[in-house]
């Protein structure tokens, strides 16, 4: 598979992950109040967002190392488009607070980035060239443990911040 496609996808995944990370509730951009949303629903949504954001960095690392993660990259691009789209259309999460202009701009940018991410992933998926690394990436037990701990920390912080606790 062409190296430039893998690098393009990896770069777009990193940018997408960084944009999403900037929107963690309680931060300077995502200031809306979600305390009215059921904590379980909010927690599950934050779990999904945490997995998407951190998963983007992990997938980018494997892509840079030569793995073919076109199918996963395509799913992640679609997930970013879906997450930002449902918020921009005010479907979920619904809140009485108005969307800050910076949040709006980041979500629009996230949608714009998701489109070429999905196109490049489709092109990579249809590519007939052999990958430069094993098809079975190994991340290591220590890395998985650290990633899990980081995920739990982000999940707890984001959910509590979104609930106004």
Beta strands, then each sheet from edge to edge (+ up, - down):
end
